[in-house]
């Protein structure tokens, strides 16, 4: 009943305030529940900002508390429409048949809430905010999986090696092998390897595409992000913001030791985070060289050159492209992808305290006299290996 109520309000507000064409766009089948192939996408006009996101394997009982992915998508949808100033949006959700009902219901509920709030709080809302024309289409994930089975499996073996590996670190005093963890098994799912195939599967009429994770909260209209397409140089075709952690600094440790002049992975030239990506599909399609860069063979070449062991799917691919062919990759301002998470090897205050308490307990067991307020010397092995203090704050700095 709640969803139906919201949809009735949705229809009323737009039928009374929009043009006939806009009213038909909004009150008609704006959320298309049929699952289609990528090449069957209907809304390809440049009038829309085209956004693609992945929602696969979504199961949810609406009588239960929302799961993490459900909460994320609710906030994603709500903030997308709340922050709009009227820019038309075409949302393409890569999904499966079993997920369509849940995802479309969430869309209806969250859009309905936004409309309801605009009615109730109309006089107190930012007058620049306007509800946009929009269309939502659901694209079948299995098309990517079947059409590019061989390439996806090869990329998995390149960027998500299931076995742990050792990085040889050379310090002034000794050489040591650092044993890393194996790639998280979730990054061997197909959905983490779609980046190289959007230009091949989406209709040629879609010239520019924004690819987003759904654990995002918008703080501005999409047109601000979209405007960065116009800031691309002639050769730039892909854009992403910096990775806030130091994960790629460790990934390229051996490469930098063999190439002392390289800054790859260091502050200012760290990896990229693909939670927000701009893709100029028209440019990519028009460049045989760039399409070659997106093949598994080129990934094999880059991984071998940089002595790279990945663990984050096609994010690793985009990061390596930044270092190997920087003329193709535009650096998106960090404000468009602020990552609010604890950083690699950066303990929380609680974790630091627990670590100190464990050390004191171990010393007491060994018969030492330990004062409660005595500070423990915290030796960071990675700082010894790098020969410098780790710059967590600098890596995540986003002025």
BANUKOL-179945 format. One record per residue (C-alpha): residue number from 0; residue in one letter; x, z, y. Coordinates in Angstrom, 3 decimals. Each point is the difference from the previous one (the first is absolute). Layout:
residues N
PT   n res        u        w        v
PT NUM   a        X        Z        Y
...
This chain:
residues 399
PT   n res        u        w        v
PT   0   x    0.000    0.000    0.000
PT   1   x    2.847    0.821    2.395
PT   2   x    1.496   -3.466   -0.418
PT   3   x   -3.363   -1.708    0.528
PT   4   x   -0.661    2.100    3.115
PT   5   x    3.329   -1.002    1.485
PT   6   x   -0.629   -3.667   -0.740
PT   7   x   -3.404    0.111    1.728
PT   8   x    1.644    1.491    3.118
PT   9   x    2.731   -2.583   -0.300
PT  10   x   -2.561   -2.815    0.024
PT  11   x   -2.029    1.452    2.889
PT  12   x    2.872    0.497    2.395
PT  13   x    1.361   -3.482   -0.453
PT  14   x   -3.305   -1.860   -0.123
PT  15   x   -0.827    1.442    3.421
PT  16   x    3.365   -0.421    1.734
PT  17   x    1.802   -3.010   -1.471
PT  18   x   -0.503   -3.729    0.205
PT  19   x   -1.972   -1.675   -2.778
PT  20   x    3.211   -1.300   -1.592
PT  21   x    1.691    3.405    0.129
PT  22   x   -3.138    1.700   -1.262
PT  23   x   -0.084   -2.307   -3.007
PT  24   x    3.680    0.710   -0.645
PT  25   x   -0.546    3.759    0.055
PT  26   x   -3.436    0.489   -1.536
PT  27   x    0.494   -2.705   -2.615
PT  28   x    2.235    0.277   -3.059
PT  29   x    3.031    1.302    1.841
PT  30   x    1.262    1.825   -3.109
PT  31   x    0.104   -2.633   -2.752
PT  32   x   -0.136    1.762   -3.349
PT  33   x    0.811   -3.015   -2.159
PT  34   x    3.516   -0.054   -1.464
PT  35   x    1.634   -3.323    0.823
PT  36   x    3.288   -1.765   -0.579
PT  37   x    2.443    0.061    2.931
PT  38   x   -0.395   -3.726    0.626
PT  39   x   -3.787    0.524    0.310
PT  40   x    0.338    2.209    3.084
PT  41   x   -2.685   -1.190    2.422
PT  42   x    0.916    1.494    3.362
PT  43   x    3.183   -1.745    1.054
PT  44   x   -0.602   -0.584    3.708
PT  45   x    2.643    0.994    2.548
PT  46   x   -2.830    1.860    1.767
PT  47   x    0.679    2.878   -2.401
PT  48   x    3.055    2.137   -0.542
PT  49   x    0.567   -0.330   -3.738
PT  50   x    0.945    3.238   -1.754
PT  51   x    0.798    0.400   -3.684
PT  52   x    0.154    3.270   -1.937
PT  53   x   -0.043    0.999   -3.667
PT  54   x   -2.599    2.273   -1.628
PT  55   x    0.358   -0.306   -3.777
PT  56   x   -1.222    2.290   -2.766
PT  57   x   -2.233    2.067    2.284
PT  58   x   -2.352    2.328   -1.846
PT  59   x   -2.007    2.635    1.799
PT  60   x   -3.124    2.082   -0.511
PT  61   x   -1.547    0.510    3.442
PT  62   x   -1.376    3.385   -1.042
PT  63   x    3.555    1.319   -0.363
PT  64   x    2.611    0.840    2.683
PT  65   x    1.916   -3.115    1.050
PT  66   x    3.314   -0.750   -1.652
PT  67   x    3.122   -0.650    2.064
PT  68   x   -0.386   -3.794   -0.068
PT  69   x   -3.687    0.291    0.933
PT  70   x    0.810    2.281    2.938
PT  71   x    2.709   -2.407    1.132
PT  72   x   -2.333   -2.998   -0.096
PT  73   x   -2.719    1.920    1.827
PT  74   x    2.417    0.806    2.840
PT  75   x    1.387   -3.539   -0.076
PT  76   x   -3.473   -1.501    0.441
PT  77   x   -1.261    2.533    2.520
PT  78   x    3.054   -0.231    2.252
PT  79   x    0.128   -3.808   -0.228
PT  80   x   -3.497   -0.271    1.492
PT  81   x    0.255    3.036    2.272
PT  82   x    3.072   -1.379    1.758
PT  83   x   -1.350   -3.524    0.363
PT  84   x   -0.530   -1.469    3.449
PT  85   x   -2.033   -2.828   -1.477
PT  86   x    2.657   -2.126   -1.703
PT  87   x   -1.609   -1.900   -2.929
PT  88   x    1.433    1.065   -3.364
PT  89   x    0.027   -1.699   -3.377
PT  90   x    0.904    2.523   -2.697
PT  91   x    1.120   -1.391   -3.362
PT  92   x    0.142    2.638   -2.720
PT  93   x    1.945   -0.899   -3.133
PT  94   x   -1.807    1.836   -2.769
PT  95   x   -1.762   -0.200   -3.373
PT  96   x   -3.637   -0.253   -0.970
PT  97   x   -0.287    3.651   -1.009
PT  98   x    1.174    1.138    3.448
PT  99   x   -2.212   -2.199    2.171
PT 100   x   -3.070    2.241   -0.079
PT 101   x    1.896    3.155    0.953
PT 102   x    2.077   -1.675    2.717
PT 103   x   -2.940   -1.817    1.575
PT 104   x   -2.072    3.210    0.022
PT 105   x    2.794    1.856    1.806
PT 106   x    0.196   -2.816    2.539
PT 107   x   -3.731    0.173    0.655
PT 108   x    0.042    3.780    0.368
PT 109   x    2.993    0.166    2.323
PT 110   x   -1.093   -2.937    2.158
PT 111   x   -3.449    1.568    0.175
PT 112   x    1.506    3.271    1.219
PT 113   x    1.912   -1.812    2.739
PT 114   x   -3.143   -1.765    1.189
PT 115   x   -2.019    3.220   -0.120
PT 116   x    2.597    1.798    2.127
PT 117   x    0.012   -2.820    2.514
PT 118   x   -3.767    0.408    0.399
PT 119   x    0.023    3.794    0.241
PT 120   x    3.101    0.367    2.184
PT 121   x   -0.270   -3.241    1.943
PT 122   x    0.435    1.591    3.435
PT 123   x    3.036    2.005   -1.040
PT 124   x    1.954   -2.735   -1.794
PT 125   x    2.843   -2.117    1.335
PT 126   x   -1.711   -2.922    1.714
PT 127   x    2.796   -2.331   -1.121
PT 128   x   -0.975    0.532   -3.635
PT 129   x   -2.388   -2.584   -1.412
PT 130   x   -1.226   -0.532   -3.519
PT 131   x    1.454   -3.268   -1.356
PT 132   x   -1.424   -2.943   -1.863
PT 133   x    1.401    0.210   -3.494
PT 134   x   -0.111   -1.401   -3.504
PT 135   x    1.189    1.590   -3.241
PT 136   x    0.851   -2.008   -3.117
PT 137   x    1.182    1.164   -3.418
PT 138   x    2.752   -2.001   -1.704
PT 139   x    0.740    0.200   -3.714
PT 140   x    3.325    1.697   -0.696
PT 141   x    0.174   -1.566   -3.454
PT 142   x    0.547   -3.437    1.559
PT 143   x    3.377    1.140    1.319
PT 144   x    0.846    1.675   -3.302
PT 145   x   -0.825   -3.046   -2.097
PT 146   x    1.327   -2.737    2.297
PT 147   x    3.336    1.736    0.593
PT 148   x    0.441    2.005   -3.180
PT 149   x    3.577   -1.104   -0.647
PT 150   x    1.145    0.486    3.604
PT 151   x   -1.652    3.423    0.342
PT 152   x    1.572    1.256   -3.228
PT 153   x    3.413   -1.240    1.139
PT 154   x   -0.396    1.737    3.361
PT 155   x   -0.919    3.238   -1.773
PT 156   x    3.213   -0.134   -1.999
PT 157   x    1.963   -0.702    3.194
PT 158   x   -1.552    2.586    2.318
PT 159   x   -1.186    2.705   -2.382
PT 160   x    2.574    0.527   -2.721
PT 161   x   -1.523    2.536   -2.410
PT 162   x    3.327    1.594   -0.994
PT 163   x    1.995    2.372    2.241
PT 164   x    3.195   -1.436    1.425
PT 165   x    3.225    1.422    1.379
PT 166   x    1.445   -0.782    3.422
PT 167   x    3.782    0.251    0.288
PT 168   x    0.850    1.997    3.125
PT 169   x    3.589    0.114    1.219
PT 170   x    1.047    2.859    2.249
PT 171   x    3.415    0.832    1.441
PT 172   x    0.534    2.562   -2.758
PT 173   x   -1.730   -1.381   -3.080
PT 174   x   -2.228   -2.655   -1.539
PT 175   x   -3.340    1.030   -1.413
PT 176   x   -2.977   -1.646   -1.635
PT 177   x   -3.313    1.021    1.571
PT 178   x   -2.777   -0.211   -2.553
PT 179   x   -3.217   -1.210    1.604
PT 180   x   -3.504    0.395   -1.295
PT 181   x   -1.689   -2.920   -1.711
PT 182   x   -2.596   -2.006    1.895
PT 183   x   -3.419    1.674    0.137
PT 184   x   -2.156   -1.727   -2.618
PT 185   x   -2.767   -0.613    2.562
PT 186   x    2.256   -2.545    1.725
PT 187   x   -0.161   -2.196   -3.084
PT 188   x   -3.647   -0.754    0.715
PT 189   x   -0.773   -3.573    1.037
PT 190   x   -1.456    1.055    3.344
PT 191   x    3.483    0.842    1.306
PT 192   x    1.177   -3.597   -0.424
PT 193   x   -2.557   -2.176    1.805
PT 194   x    1.982   -0.546    3.204
PT 195   x    1.719   -3.234   -1.183
PT 196   x   -3.300   -1.676   -0.890
PT 197   x   -2.409    0.358    2.935
PT 198   x    1.158   -3.276    1.562
PT 199   x   -0.646   -1.767   -3.299
PT 200   x   -3.418    1.456   -0.809
PT 201   x   -1.760    0.503    3.330
PT 202   x   -1.608   -3.075    1.614
PT 203   x    2.273   -2.061    2.238
PT 204   x   -2.447    0.579    2.862
PT 205   x    1.129    3.647    0.099
PT 206   x    3.161   -0.403    2.030
PT 207   x    0.817    3.603    0.836
PT 208   x   -0.599    3.000   -2.222
PT 209   x    0.395    3.751    0.494
PT 210   x    0.612    1.809   -3.296
PT 211   x   -0.755    3.736    0.050
PT 212   x    0.087    3.010   -2.273
PT 213   x   -3.285    1.903    0.020
PT 214   x    1.582    3.390    0.678
PT 215   x    0.192   -0.866    3.701
PT 216   x   -1.807    1.460    2.988
PT 217   x   -0.418   -2.348    2.966
PT 218   x    0.659    1.222    3.525
PT 219   x   -0.575   -3.289    1.830
PT 220   x   -1.812   -3.309   -0.280
PT 221   x    1.463   -2.443   -2.519
PT 222   x    0.638   -2.518    2.772
PT 223   x    2.953    2.110    1.179
PT 224   x    1.656   -0.391   -3.383
PT 225   x   -1.045   -3.643   -0.248
PT 226   x    1.632   -0.756    3.361
PT 227   x    3.411    0.361   -1.618
PT 228   x   -0.467   -3.325   -1.747
PT 229   x    0.512   -1.547    3.432
PT 230   x    3.278    1.911    0.372
PT 231   x    1.513   -1.664   -3.086
PT 232   x    2.947   -2.280    0.615
PT 233   x   -0.233   -3.536   -1.354
PT 234   x    1.643    1.060   -3.275
PT 235   x   -1.764    3.352   -0.492
PT 236   x   -2.873   -0.013   -2.482
PT 237   x   -0.300    3.584   -1.276
PT 238   x   -0.169    3.295    1.867
PT 239   x    0.110    3.620   -1.138
PT 240   x    1.007    3.339    1.482
PT 241   x    2.908    2.201   -1.009
PT 242   x   -0.051    2.343   -2.984
PT 243   x    0.118    3.566    1.305
PT 244   x    1.977    1.390   -2.943
PT 245   x    3.652   -0.461   -1.012
PT 246   x   -0.825   -1.461   -3.412
PT 247   x    1.705   -3.339    0.700
PT 248   x    3.147    1.711    1.263
PT 249   x    0.602    1.290   -3.511
PT 250   x   -1.136   -3.283   -1.600
PT 251   x    2.787   -1.884    1.781
PT 252   x    2.718    2.621   -0.347
PT 253   x    2.162   -2.081   -2.364
PT 254   x   -0.488   -3.167    2.063
PT 255   x    1.133    1.703    3.218
PT 256   x    3.011    1.482   -1.768
PT 257   x    1.029   -3.506   -1.050
PT 258   x   -0.912   -1.392    3.434
PT 259   x    1.099    2.655    2.516
PT 260   x   -1.124   -2.036    3.000
PT 261   x   -3.607   -0.235   -1.188
PT 262   x   -2.715    2.053    1.691
PT 263   x   -2.679   -0.840   -2.587
PT 264   x   -1.994    3.115   -0.824
PT 265   x    1.506    1.961    2.873
PT 266   x   -1.837    1.315    3.016
PT 267   x   -1.212   -2.926    2.111
PT 268   x    0.165   -2.374   -2.957
PT 269   x   -1.890    2.020   -2.587
PT 270   x   -2.577   -1.388   -2.369
PT 271   x   -3.536   -1.041    0.836
PT 272   x   -3.337    1.531   -0.917
PT 273   x   -2.689   -2.472   -1.055
PT 274   x   -3.038    2.159    0.673
PT 275   x   -0.539   -2.370    2.933
PT 276   x    1.195   -3.617   -0.273
PT 277   x   -0.607   -3.076    2.137
PT 278   x    0.298   -3.327   -1.827
PT 279   x   -0.056   -3.360    1.745
PT 280   x   -1.332   -1.887   -3.010
PT 281   x    0.028   -3.349    1.803
PT 282   x    3.722    0.293    0.735
PT 283   x    0.779    1.172   -3.527
PT 284   x   -1.895   -2.919   -1.533
PT 285   x    1.892   -2.390    2.248
PT 286   x    3.451    1.235   -1.034
PT 287   x    1.293   -0.851   -3.451
PT 288   x    2.961    2.261    0.663
PT 289   x   -2.142    3.053    0.716
PT 290   x   -2.222   -0.672   -3.010
PT 291   x    3.206   -0.019   -2.046
PT 292   x    0.884    3.413    1.482
PT 293   x   -3.213    1.354   -1.554
PT 294   x    0.872   -1.076   -3.541
PT 295   x    1.233    2.344   -2.699
PT 296   x    3.232   -2.013   -0.268
PT 297   x    0.879    0.769    3.610
PT 298   x   -0.844    3.657   -0.583
PT 299   x    2.430    0.046   -2.936
PT 300   x    2.683   -1.417    2.288
PT 301   x   -0.636    2.619    2.717
PT 302   x   -0.083    2.931   -2.422
PT 303   x    3.311   -1.088   -1.522
PT 304   x    1.636   -0.540    3.400
PT 305   x   -1.070    3.369    1.416
PT 306   x    0.468    1.905   -3.283
PT 307   x   -3.543    1.122    0.591
PT 308   x   -2.278    2.054   -2.213
PT 309   x   -3.530    0.084    1.352
PT 310   x   -3.009    2.110   -0.644
PT 311   x   -2.726   -1.071    2.432
PT 312   x   -1.201   -3.421   -1.101
PT 313   x   -0.169   -2.789    2.549
PT 314   x    1.022    2.406    2.778
PT 315   x    3.510   -0.300   -1.443
PT 316   x   -0.297   -3.781    0.172
PT 317   x   -0.934    0.034    3.683
PT 318   x    2.808    2.456    0.743
PT 319   x    2.607   -2.183   -1.699
PT 320   x   -1.295   -3.044    1.896
PT 321   x    0.616    1.871    3.247
PT 322   x    3.660    0.392   -0.920
PT 323   x    0.553   -3.367   -1.666
PT 324   x   -1.970   -2.300    2.333
PT 325   x   -0.615    2.079    3.156
PT 326   x   -1.074   -3.074    1.933
PT 327   x   -3.203   -0.070   -2.102
PT 328   x   -1.007    3.642    0.409
PT 329   x   -1.305    1.457    3.260
PT 330   x    0.326    3.765    0.465
PT 331   x   -3.391    1.458    0.854
PT 332   x    0.036    2.983    2.403
PT 333   x   -0.145    3.223   -1.973
PT 334   x   -3.143    1.126    1.873
PT 335   x   -2.028   -2.409   -2.148
PT 336   x    0.986    1.738   -3.237
PT 337   x    0.733    3.679    0.566
PT 338   x    0.600    1.581   -3.405
PT 339   x   -1.189    3.598   -0.053
PT 340   x    1.630    1.174   -3.188
PT 341   x    2.936    2.112   -1.009
PT 342   x    3.154   -2.048   -0.124
PT 343   x    2.360   -0.660   -2.847
PT 344   x    2.130    3.081   -0.802
PT 345   x   -1.420    1.855    2.999
PT 346   x   -1.308    3.375   -1.193
PT 347   x   -2.913    1.707    1.695
PT 348   x    0.581    3.462    1.547
PT 349   x   -1.839    1.502   -2.970
PT 350   x    2.259   -1.860   -2.451
PT 351   x    3.111    1.193    1.894
PT 352   x   -1.202    3.605   -0.187
PT 353   x   -0.787   -0.263   -3.711
PT 354   x    3.429   -1.522   -0.623
PT 355   x    1.720    2.875    1.809
PT 356   x   -2.035    2.565   -1.959
PT 357   x    0.982   -1.634   -3.314
PT 358   x    3.666    0.095    0.989
PT 359   x   -0.190    3.683    0.910
PT 360   x   -1.718    0.772   -3.289
PT 361   x    2.718   -1.848   -1.939
PT 362   x    2.732    1.913    1.842
PT 363   x   -1.708    3.334   -0.715
PT 364   x   -0.167   -0.874   -3.699
PT 365   x    3.727   -0.684    0.167
PT 366   x    0.504    3.543    1.314
PT 367   x    0.642   -0.839    3.659
PT 368   x   -1.178    2.183    2.871
PT 369   x   -2.315   -2.171    2.115
PT 370   x   -1.557    0.978    3.336
PT 371   x   -3.574   -1.224    0.600
PT 372   x    0.893   -1.442    3.403
PT 373   x    3.217   -1.596   -1.207
PT 374   x    0.066   -3.747    0.676
PT 375   x    0.898   -2.306   -2.842
PT 376   x    2.482   -2.793    0.555
PT 377   x   -1.928   -3.206   -0.616
PT 378   x    2.346   -2.709   -1.261
PT 379   x   -1.578   -3.450   -0.103
PT 380   x    1.765   -2.114   -2.589
PT 381   x   -1.206   -3.224    1.595
PT 382   x    1.648    0.976    3.282
PT 383   x    3.296    0.303   -1.860
PT 384   x   -0.525   -3.418   -1.579
PT 385   x   -0.973   -1.680    3.266
PT 386   x    2.681    1.819    1.958
PT 387   x   -2.475    0.763    2.764
PT 388   x   -2.935    2.216    0.829
PT 389   x   -3.266   -1.520   -1.174
PT 390   x   -2.076   -1.181    2.957
PT 391   x   -3.564    0.609   -1.143
PT 392   x   -1.380    0.482    3.507
PT 393   x    1.715   -3.121    1.325
PT 394   x   -1.401   -2.150   -2.795
PT 395   x   -3.552    1.081    0.659
PT 396   x    0.352   -0.009    3.795
PT 397   x   -2.655   -2.206    1.567
PT 398   x    0.103    0.220    3.817
